[in-house]
Amino acid sequence: MQRIVMGQENKEPERVTKILGILRHAKSDWDDMAMRDFDRGLNDRGRRGAKLIGDHIREHGIKWDALIASPAVRVTATLEVALPEIEPAYDKRLYLASSDTILETVQEYAAAAEREPDTVLISGHNPGLQEVLLDLVSPARENDLFREASVKFPTATFAVLECNIDSWADLKNYCGTLIHFARPRDLDPELGPEH
């Protein structure tokens, strides 16, 4: 999503902004405690949350140039329900990844792409995804959305950061502003916290 605004001939173009989306996997199934963490799928509530957040992502209107995701079953199942029209690039480094690993993965993916993407959606796990948000937003750019997201980043949450960078190679702490934050419970109160 390039936003270059040309004014008079002597003016410089506005800085290109990159858009980073963050999607946490939906609620996973804990029925079989013997199952490896990596292999856990979604429970019914998770499938409902994934469908709802997928509809919301489409309605939100950003065309995602790239989707990079953890290959864990709960992530792949979330994406199959939420965004079946987008072909993810699965990267095993994103399984339970730290913020640093997530940012490095985005940078490496963008550098290897034939054409650098303007919009990248990452799907994976907490606490890494929430840490990305906390790392990218500077204290000067904290807003009500950020304060809400910094308290809790529940399953199937979708967030969008506008990054004030020309290239993903410049992705670093304090380059972003949180411009969108949506949880399943914001879209359907029945998907709020279980009591």
Buried (B, 14 or more C-beta within 10 A) or exposed (E): BEEEEEEEEEEEEEEBBBBBBBBBBBBBBEEEEEBEEBEBBBBEBBBBBBBBBBEBBBEEEBEBBBBBBBBBBBBBBBBBBBBEEBEBEBBEBBBBBBBEBBBBBBBBBBEEBEEBBBBBBBBBBBEBBBBBBBBBBBEEBBEEBBEBBBEEBBBBBBBBBBBBBEEBEEBEEEBBBBEBBBBBBBBEEEBEEEE
